[in-house]
Amino acid sequence: MSNHEIATLAGGCFWCLEAVYEQLVGVEKVVSGYAGGTVSNPSYEQVCTGSTGHAEVVQITFDPEVISFRDLLGVFFTVHDPTTLNRQGADVGSQYRSAIFYHSDEQETIAQEVIRELEAARIWDDPIVTEVTPLADFYAAEDYHQGYFRKNPNQGYCQVVIAPKVAKFRQRYMNQLAGDGKREGHSWTISIAKRSWNIIPIPITMACWTIPISPMRRTIPCAAIGSALT
């Protein structure tokens, strides 16, 4: 493996974040898991109760010479809503909170700077509630969660919630996708190095459907059906 760094991010369902980050050039590995809680080696069922204090996270191993931590945060703040406390759309609970678990003082500084820049740019009407906190422990999620969208593209939640988000992400970051050509001059859609924010958040709507999946259930935002078809 080349010279690499690690980022740990929480922004709602880890299936969604994993499906996005594993497609970026410079990202070497994405592992879904749990962080920020008080119980060792929690199970998915335990985390879903909200009693362990963990957030669903993705841990991203990346090559900083190809994609920077700032670049990763640019994607992070595009594909989730950082203004909703303990929820992302239909997924509600502290396990779905927005958080950046930093691995170094440098990551903490960058995260705080990015949040200040976004707040100054007034991207959202509501204030950003993303936590910036040091990573204590990371626990990989169960095997069936890893690569979930890739392995289960026809599953209900994947089709209605994740697929539209991934499609919009791919359209916006087409020059940064692994296997989709070269990054032209390392010029990202969100030019964080130049402090030129041009984020168009992907809408996250409220729920009115529930589709059973194994072993738990996730609610499906009915309005997402329309976006999936457009």
Residue pairs with C-beta under 8 A, 6 or more apart in sequence:
1 28
1 61
2 28
2 63
2 65
3 63
3 64
3 65
4 28
4 61
4 62
4 63
4 64
5 61
5 62
5 64
5 69
5 103
6 59
6 60
6 61
6 62
6 103
7 59
7 60
7 62
7 69
7 72
7 103
7 107
8 35
8 57
8 58
8 59
8 60
8 100
8 101
8 102
8 103
8 135
8 138
9 17
9 57
9 58
9 60
9 72
9 76
9 99
9 100
9 101
10 35
10 36
10 55
10 56
10 57
10 58
10 96
10 97
10 98
10 99
10 100
10 101
10 131
11 17
11 76
11 79
11 80
11 82
11 88
11 98
11 99
12 56
12 80
12 87
12 88
12 89
12 91
12 96
12 98
12 204
13 56
13 88
13 91
13 96
13 161
13 162
13 218
14 32
14 33
14 56
14 57
14 58
14 141
14 145
15 32
15 145
15 148
15 149
15 157
15 158
15 162
16 79
16 80
16 88
16 149
16 161
16 162
16 165
17 30
17 32
17 57
17 58
17 76
17 79
17 80
18 30
18 32
18 58
18 146
18 147
18 148
18 149
19 148
19 149
19 150
19 162
19 165
19 166
20 75
20 79
20 165
20 166
20 169
21 27
21 30
21 58
21 60
21 72
21 75
22 30
22 147
22 150
23 166
23 169
23 170
23 177
23 178
24 62
24 67
24 72
24 75
24 173
24 176
24 177
24 178
25 66
25 67
25 176
25 177
25 178
25 179
25 183
26 62
26 63
26 65
26 66
26 67
26 71
26 178
27 60
27 61
27 62
27 67
27 178
28 61
28 62
28 63
29 60
29 61
30 58
30 59
30 60
30 61
31 58
31 59
31 140
31 141
31 146
32 56
32 57
32 58
32 140
32 141
32 145
32 146
32 148
33 56
33 57
33 58
33 59
33 138
33 139
33 140
33 141
34 42
34 47
34 52
34 54
34 55
34 56
34 57
34 95
34 138
34 139
34 141
35 54
35 55
35 57
35 59
35 99
35 101
35 135
35 136
35 137
35 138
35 139
36 53
36 54
36 55
36 57
36 99
36 101
36 131
36 133
36 136
37 47
37 52
37 53
37 54
37 55
38 52
38 53
39 46
39 52
39 53
39 54
40 137
40 139
41 139
42 52
42 54
42 139
43 142
44 141
44 142
44 145
44 215
44 216
45 215
45 216
46 52
47 54
47 56
47 95
48 93
48 95
48 216
50 93
50 94
50 95
53 94
54 95
54 139
55 94
55 95
55 96
55 97
55 99
56 95
56 96
56 141
57 99
57 101
57 138
59 138
59 140
60 72
62 69
62 72
66 183
67 176
68 192
69 106
69 107
69 110
70 110
70 114
70 192
70 193
71 176
71 188
71 190
71 192
73 100
73 110
73 111
73 114
73 192
74 114
74 188
74 189
74 190
74 192
74 199
75 169
75 173
75 190
76 100
77 114
77 118
77 123
77 199
77 201
78 169
78 172
78 190
78 199
78 200
78 201
78 202
79 165
79 169
79 202
80 88
80 98
80 204
81 88
81 89
81 98
81 124
81 201
81 204
82 98
82 118
82 124
82 128
82 129
82 130
83 124
83 125
83 126
83 127
83 128
83 129
84 98
84 126
84 129
84 204
85 97
85 129
86 92
86 93
86 94
86 96
86 97
87 93
87 96
88 96
88 98
88 204
89 161
89 204
89 205
89 206
89 207
89 221
89 224
90 161
90 205
90 206
90 207
90 218
90 219
90 220
90 221
91 218
91 219
97 129
97 131
98 128
98 129
98 130
98 131
99 130
99 131
99 132
99 133
100 107
100 111
100 130
100 131
100 132
100 133
101 133
101 134
101 135
101 138
102 108
102 111
102 132
102 133
102 134
102 135
103 135
108 132
108 134
111 132
112 132
114 192
115 128
115 130
115 132
117 192
117 195
117 197
118 124
118 128
118 197
118 199
119 127
119 128
121 197
121 199
123 197
123 199
123 201
124 201
140 146
148 158
149 158
149 162
149 163
149 166
152 158
153 159
153 163
155 213
156 211
156 213
156 220
157 211
157 213
157 218
157 220
159 228
160 209
160 211
160 220
160 221
160 224
160 225
160 228
161 218
161 220
161 221
161 224
163 228
164 202
164 224
164 227
164 228
165 202
168 202
169 202
170 177
172 189
172 200
173 188
173 189
174 180
175 181
175 182
175 183
175 184
175 187
175 188
175 189
176 183
176 188
176 189
189 198
190 196
190 197
190 198
190 199
191 198
203 227
204 221
205 221
205 222
205 223
205 224
206 221
206 223
207 219
207 220
207 221
207 222
208 220
208 221
208 222
209 219
209 220
209 221
209 222
210 217
210 218
210 219
210 220
211 217
211 218
211 219
211 220
